[in-house]
Amino acid sequence: MPIYEYEKGGKPHYYYAFEVKDANGKRKTIKKRGFKGKTEARKAEAAARTEWERGTYIDPSKVTFGEYIIDWLKNKQDVSVETRITNVGHIKNHINPVIGAIPLQKVKVDDIEKLIKNMQDKGLSDGTVRKVFNLVQTCFKTAQRKELIIKNPFDLLEKGSKPRPSKSKVDYWTKEEVKEFFNKVEHRNKIMFTLAIYCGMRRGEILGLRWKDIDFETSQIKISQSLRPQQGLIKGVKTDAGFRSITVAPYVISELKKHRSMVLQERLESNEYNDHDLVVCQPDGNPVSLDNFTRFWKRIVKKTGVRYIRFHDLRHTCASLLLSAGTHPKIVQEMLGHASIKVTLDTYSHLTRNIQAEAAMALENILK
C-alpha cells in the first residue's frame, strides 16, 4: 500500500492513491491528500479500501456542501450547546436552501455571493448575515486545511461583497426615565430590574442568581450561574470575564432583603415548592420562563408609560449612567463582565468622548 509524499508550506505531507473497479468494470482512482504523517495516511487508506469493499465508500467529490457542513458541525468541539442549536437553524433555514445541494468541491465564489444576497433580500439583520457568513467561511477553511478542496471560494470574494460587522445598537434610559420607571413599576420580581440597572447584570445572570451567591455582610454578588433558553440553569456565564463579583449599593441590598422575605413567605405557603435557591423565580420556586420574556417585558414597560427599550438595554443604562458619572471604564468593564476594556470603549465610545473632554478641561485647570 504505497503512500506518496509531497510538500506543502515547506513541510512534507502525504497522500494515498489506489485503483479500483466500479460495478461496470471501469477503473477509477481513489485518492486523498492532507496527511501529516505516513502512519496517518496508511490508516486512512486502509479504512477507505475497507469502505470500498463493503460498498459504503463515499467519493469526496460527490459530497454536497450541505452534507459536509452538517457533519463538520456535528464533530466540532469548541461550540456551546446554545451556539450549536443556533448554527443548526442557520444551516437549515439559510445555508442549505441556497448552496446545500452543490458538491463541496464545486462551490464557487458566485454561490457565496448568492448566499449573502439571499440573506439580505430576506431582511435578516446585519448581525445574522455576518454570523452565517463566518460559519460558512470557517467550514470552508477546515475543508481547505484537510485538502478536500483545492481552492477556497472565500479567497476570491471582493472586499465590498463581504458583510461588514455592524455596530450593535445601544439604547438606554436617562436618569429621569429610570426614576420614573421605578416609581411606577409593580411586579413581584421587581428585583430583576433593580439588578439589571444597578449592577449591569445580563438577563441570564439575573435569572440564574442564587441566594448563596449573595454576601449581605460585604454587599457582594458573585456571578457564577446563568439561565439559558435551551439549556436551562447551567454553571457558567457568557464569557470567562463573566465570572465576577460585583459590589452593590446599600439600596440594592435593601431591595434584595425585601424580596427574600417575599420568597420565604411563598415557600412557607406552598405545598409543592421546588427550591432551586433562586433569587428570581416563579411562585413555586421554578426558574422564570424565557419563552415569552420579550412580550412580558413590553407589558411591564407599557404599564409604566416610560419609553420602551429592550431588557438588555437596562445593562446599557447601567453603563451609561456610570460613565456619565465619571466612573473609570475599567471599573465598568469589570462590573459588566466584558471580555476586554476594548469592548467597553467601543460600545460606549459616545460616552467616553465626554469623559475625555472633561479630563482635558480638568488638566487645563490644574496647569493654569
C-alpha positions as CSV (number, residue, x, y, z in Angstrom):
1,M,0.0,0.0,0.0
2,P,2.2,2.8,-1.3
3,I,1.9,6.2,0.4
4,Y,3.1,9.3,-1.6
5,E,4.9,12.3,-0.3
6,Y,4.5,15.9,-1.4
7,E,5.5,19.3,0.0
8,K,3.1,21.8,1.5
9,G,4.2,25.0,3.2
10,G,7.8,23.8,3.2
11,K,6.9,20.7,5.1
12,P,6.4,17.1,4.0
13,H,2.8,15.8,3.7
14,Y,1.4,12.6,2.4
15,Y,-1.4,11.2,0.3
16,Y,-2.7,7.8,-0.7
17,A,-4.0,6.7,-4.1
18,F,-5.2,3.3,-5.2
19,E,-7.1,1.9,-8.2
20,V,-10.4,0.1,-8.0
21,K,-13.1,-1.1,-10.5
22,D,-16.7,0.1,-10.3
23,A,-19.7,-2.1,-10.9
24,N,-19.3,-1.6,-14.7
25,G,-15.7,-2.8,-14.6
26,K,-14.4,0.8,-15.2
27,R,-11.2,1.7,-13.4
28,K,-11.1,4.7,-11.1
29,T,-8.5,6.1,-8.6
30,I,-9.4,6.8,-5.0
31,K,-7.1,9.5,-3.7
32,K,-6.9,11.7,-0.6
33,R,-4.3,14.3,0.4
34,G,-3.5,16.3,3.5
35,F,-1.9,13.8,5.9
36,K,1.0,15.0,8.1
37,G,2.4,11.5,8.7
38,K,2.8,8.2,6.8
39,T,1.1,6.2,9.6
40,E,-2.0,8.5,9.5
41,A,-2.1,8.2,5.7
42,R,-1.8,4.3,5.8
43,K,-4.7,4.1,8.3
44,A,-6.9,6.3,6.2
45,E,-6.1,4.3,3.1
46,A,-6.9,1.0,4.9
47,A,-10.2,2.5,6.0
48,A,-11.0,3.7,2.5
49,R,-10.3,0.3,1.0
50,T,-12.5,-1.4,3.6
51,E,-15.3,1.0,2.9
52,W,-15.0,0.4,-0.9
53,E,-15.1,-3.4,-0.4
54,R,-18.2,-3.1,1.8
55,G,-19.9,-0.7,-0.6
56,T,-20.0,2.1,1.9
57,Y,-17.3,4.3,0.4
58,I,-18.4,7.9,-0.4
59,D,-16.5,9.7,-3.1
60,P,-15.4,13.1,-1.6
61,S,-16.0,14.7,-5.0
62,K,-19.7,13.8,-4.7
63,V,-20.3,15.0,-1.1
64,T,-22.6,18.0,-1.2
65,F,-21.8,21.1,0.8
66,G,-25.0,20.6,2.8
67,E,-23.8,17.1,3.8
68,Y,-20.3,18.3,4.7
69,I,-21.3,21.3,6.8
70,I,-23.8,19.2,8.9
71,D,-21.1,16.6,9.5
72,W,-18.5,19.2,10.2
73,L,-20.6,21.0,12.8
74,K,-21.5,17.7,14.5
75,N,-17.8,16.9,15.0
76,K,-16.8,20.4,16.0
77,Q,-15.8,20.5,19.7
78,D,-15.4,24.2,20.6
79,V,-19.1,25.1,20.3
80,S,-21.6,25.7,23.2
81,V,-25.0,24.0,23.2
82,E,-26.7,27.3,22.5
83,T,-24.4,28.2,19.6
84,R,-24.8,24.7,18.1
85,I,-28.6,25.0,18.2
86,T,-28.4,28.4,16.5
87,N,-26.0,27.1,13.9
88,V,-28.2,24.2,13.1
89,G,-31.0,26.6,12.5
90,H,-28.8,28.8,10.2
91,I,-27.9,25.7,8.2
92,K,-31.4,24.6,7.8
93,N,-33.1,27.9,7.1
94,H,-30.4,30.0,5.3
95,I,-27.4,28.0,4.1
96,N,-28.6,24.6,2.7
97,P,-31.6,26.0,0.8
98,V,-29.2,28.1,-1.3
99,I,-25.9,26.2,-1.6
100,G,-26.5,22.9,0.3
101,A,-27.1,20.8,-2.9
102,I,-23.9,21.9,-4.6
103,P,-21.0,19.4,-4.4
104,L,-18.4,20.7,-1.8
105,Q,-15.6,20.8,-4.4
106,K,-17.8,22.8,-6.9
107,V,-18.9,25.7,-4.7
108,K,-17.9,28.9,-6.5
109,V,-17.4,32.4,-5.3
110,D,-20.7,33.3,-7.2
111,D,-22.5,30.8,-4.9
112,I,-21.2,32.6,-1.8
113,E,-22.2,35.9,-3.2
114,K,-25.7,34.5,-4.0
115,L,-25.9,33.2,-0.4
116,I,-25.1,36.7,1.0
117,K,-27.6,38.4,-1.2
118,N,-30.3,35.9,-0.5
119,M,-30.0,36.6,3.3
120,Q,-30.0,40.3,2.7
121,D,-33.1,40.1,0.5
122,K,-34.9,38.2,3.2
123,G,-34.3,41.2,5.5
124,L,-32.1,39.4,8.0
125,S,-30.2,41.6,10.4
126,D,-26.6,42.5,9.6
127,G,-25.5,40.6,12.7
128,T,-27.3,37.4,11.5
129,V,-25.8,37.7,8.0
130,R,-22.4,38.2,9.4
131,K,-22.8,35.1,11.7
132,V,-23.9,32.9,8.8
133,F,-21.1,34.2,6.7
134,N,-18.5,33.4,9.4
135,L,-20.0,29.9,9.9
136,V,-19.7,29.0,6.2
137,Q,-16.3,30.6,5.9
138,T,-14.9,28.6,8.9
139,C,-16.3,25.4,7.4
140,F,-14.5,26.1,4.1
141,K,-11.3,26.9,5.9
142,T,-11.4,23.4,7.5
143,A,-12.2,21.8,4.2
144,Q,-9.2,23.6,2.6
145,R,-6.9,22.6,5.5
146,K,-7.9,19.0,5.1
147,E,-7.3,19.4,1.3
148,L,-10.9,18.3,0.5
149,I,-11.0,21.4,-1.8
150,I,-8.2,22.9,-4.0
151,K,-9.4,26.5,-3.8
152,N,-11.4,28.3,-1.2
153,P,-14.2,30.4,-2.8
154,F,-13.9,32.9,0.1
155,D,-10.4,33.8,-1.1
156,L,-11.9,35.2,-4.3
157,L,-14.6,37.4,-2.7
158,E,-14.2,41.1,-3.3
159,K,-13.9,43.2,-0.2
160,G,-17.1,45.1,-1.0
161,S,-19.2,41.9,-1.1
162,K,-18.2,40.8,2.4
163,P,-20.9,41.6,5.0
164,R,-19.4,44.3,7.3
165,P,-19.8,44.0,11.1
166,S,-22.4,46.5,12.2
167,K,-22.1,48.3,15.5
168,S,-24.7,47.0,17.8
169,K,-27.4,49.4,18.7
170,V,-27.0,50.9,22.2
171,D,-30.1,52.4,23.7
172,Y,-30.6,53.4,27.4
173,W,-32.7,55.3,29.8
174,T,-31.8,58.7,31.2
175,K,-31.6,59.2,34.9
176,E,-35.1,60.8,34.8
177,E,-36.5,57.8,32.9
178,V,-35.0,55.3,35.4
179,K,-36.6,57.2,38.3
180,E,-39.9,57.3,36.6
181,F,-39.8,53.6,35.8
182,F,-39.1,52.6,39.4
183,N,-41.7,55.0,40.7
184,K,-44.4,53.3,38.6
185,V,-43.3,49.6,38.1
186,E,-45.2,47.0,40.1
187,H,-44.2,43.3,39.9
188,R,-43.3,40.6,42.3
189,N,-39.9,40.2,40.6
190,K,-39.1,44.0,40.6
191,I,-35.7,43.0,41.9
192,M,-34.9,41.7,38.4
193,F,-35.0,45.3,37.0
194,T,-33.0,46.6,40.0
195,L,-30.2,44.1,39.4
196,A,-30.1,45.0,35.7
197,I,-29.9,48.7,36.2
198,Y,-27.9,49.0,39.4
199,C,-25.5,46.1,38.6
200,G,-25.4,45.8,34.8
201,M,-26.1,42.1,35.0
202,R,-27.2,40.1,31.9
203,R,-30.7,38.6,31.9
204,G,-29.4,35.0,32.2
205,E,-27.1,36.0,35.1
206,I,-30.0,37.6,37.0
207,L,-32.4,34.6,36.4
208,G,-29.6,32.2,37.4
209,L,-28.6,34.1,40.6
210,R,-28.8,32.1,43.8
211,W,-29.2,33.4,47.4
212,K,-25.9,31.6,48.3
213,D,-24.2,33.9,45.7
214,I,-25.0,37.0,47.7
215,D,-22.9,38.1,50.7
216,F,-25.1,40.5,52.6
217,E,-22.3,41.3,55.0
218,T,-19.9,42.6,52.4
219,S,-22.5,43.7,49.8
220,Q,-21.1,41.4,47.2
221,I,-22.8,39.4,44.4
222,K,-20.9,36.5,42.8
223,I,-21.9,35.7,39.2
224,S,-21.3,32.0,38.5
225,Q,-24.5,30.6,37.1
226,S,-27.0,31.5,34.4
227,L,-30.3,30.5,32.9
228,R,-30.2,29.7,29.2
229,P,-33.2,29.4,26.8
230,Q,-32.2,25.8,25.6
231,Q,-30.0,24.5,28.5
232,G,-31.9,25.8,31.5
233,L,-29.8,26.5,34.6
234,I,-26.1,26.0,34.0
235,K,-22.9,26.6,35.8
236,G,-21.1,29.3,33.9
237,V,-21.7,32.6,32.1
238,K,-21.3,34.1,28.7
239,T,-17.5,34.7,28.9
240,D,-14.6,33.9,31.2
241,A,-14.8,37.6,32.3
242,G,-18.4,37.0,33.2
243,F,-17.3,35.1,36.3
244,R,-17.0,38.1,38.6
245,S,-18.0,39.7,41.9
246,I,-20.0,42.9,42.0
247,T,-20.0,45.3,44.9
248,V,-23.6,46.6,45.2
249,A,-25.1,49.7,46.7
250,P,-27.0,49.7,50.1
251,Y,-30.3,50.3,48.2
252,V,-29.8,47.1,46.2
253,I,-29.0,45.1,49.4
254,S,-32.2,46.6,51.0
255,E,-34.3,45.6,48.0
256,L,-32.8,42.1,48.0
257,K,-33.8,41.6,51.7
258,K,-37.4,42.7,50.9
259,H,-37.5,40.3,48.0
260,R,-36.1,37.5,50.1
261,S,-38.8,38.0,52.7
262,M,-41.5,37.6,50.0
263,V,-39.8,34.5,48.6
264,L,-39.6,32.9,52.0
265,Q,-43.3,33.6,52.6
266,E,-44.2,32.0,49.3
267,R,-42.1,29.0,50.2
268,L,-43.9,28.6,53.5
269,E,-47.3,28.9,51.9
270,S,-46.6,26.4,49.0
271,N,-47.2,22.7,49.3
272,E,-45.1,21.9,46.2
273,Y,-42.2,24.4,46.3
274,N,-39.2,23.5,44.1
275,D,-36.3,25.0,45.8
276,H,-33.5,25.9,43.4
277,D,-32.2,28.7,45.7
278,L,-33.1,31.2,43.0
279,V,-33.4,34.9,43.8
280,V,-35.7,35.5,40.8
281,C,-38.2,32.6,40.3
282,Q,-41.8,31.7,39.9
283,P,-44.1,31.5,42.9
284,D,-43.4,27.7,43.0
285,G,-39.6,28.2,43.1
286,N,-39.0,27.1,39.5
287,P,-36.9,29.2,37.1
288,V,-38.7,32.0,35.2
289,S,-39.8,31.0,31.7
290,L,-37.9,32.6,28.8
291,D,-40.4,31.6,26.1
292,N,-42.4,34.9,26.1
293,F,-39.9,37.1,28.0
294,T,-39.8,39.9,25.5
295,R,-43.6,40.1,25.4
296,F,-43.6,40.2,29.3
297,W,-41.0,43.0,29.3
298,K,-43.0,45.0,26.8
299,R,-46.1,44.8,29.0
300,I,-44.1,45.9,32.1
301,V,-42.8,49.0,30.3
302,K,-46.1,49.9,28.7
303,K,-47.8,49.9,32.2
304,T,-45.2,52.4,33.4
305,G,-45.6,54.7,30.4
306,V,-41.8,55.0,30.1
307,R,-40.2,55.0,26.6
308,Y,-39.6,51.4,25.5
309,I,-36.1,49.9,25.4
310,R,-35.1,46.2,25.4
311,F,-34.4,44.5,28.6
312,H,-30.8,44.1,27.6
313,D,-30.7,47.9,27.3
314,L,-31.1,48.1,31.1
315,R,-27.5,46.9,31.1
316,H,-26.5,49.7,28.8
317,T,-28.4,52.1,31.1
318,C,-26.2,51.0,34.0
319,A,-23.0,51.5,32.0
320,S,-24.1,54.9,30.6
321,L,-25.0,56.3,34.0
322,L,-21.7,55.0,35.5
323,L,-19.6,56.5,32.7
324,S,-21.6,59.8,32.7
325,A,-20.8,60.0,36.5
326,G,-17.1,59.8,35.7
327,T,-16.6,56.1,36.6
328,H,-13.4,54.7,35.0
329,P,-14.1,52.5,32.0
330,K,-12.0,49.7,33.5
331,I,-14.4,49.6,36.5
332,V,-17.4,49.5,34.2
333,Q,-15.7,46.7,32.2
334,E,-15.2,44.6,35.3
335,M,-18.6,45.2,36.6
336,L,-20.4,44.3,33.4
337,G,-18.1,41.3,32.7
338,H,-16.9,42.4,29.3
339,A,-14.2,40.2,27.8
340,S,-11.9,43.3,27.5
341,I,-11.9,47.0,28.1
342,K,-11.9,47.4,24.3
343,V,-15.4,46.1,24.2
344,T,-16.5,48.6,26.8
345,L,-14.8,51.5,25.0
346,D,-16.1,50.5,21.6
347,T,-19.7,50.0,22.9
348,Y,-19.8,53.3,24.8
349,S,-17.5,55.4,22.7
350,H,-20.1,58.2,22.5
351,L,-19.9,58.5,26.3
352,T,-16.1,58.1,26.7
353,R,-15.7,61.1,24.4
354,N,-17.4,63.2,27.0
355,I,-15.1,61.8,29.7
356,Q,-12.1,62.8,27.6
357,A,-13.4,66.3,27.2
358,E,-13.9,66.6,30.9
359,A,-10.4,65.2,31.5
360,A,-8.9,67.8,29.1
361,M,-10.6,70.6,31.0
362,A,-9.6,69.2,34.3
363,L,-5.9,69.1,33.2
364,E,-6.1,72.7,31.9
365,N,-7.5,73.9,35.2
366,I,-4.7,72.1,37.1
367,L,-2.0,73.7,34.9
368,K,-3.4,77.2,34.9
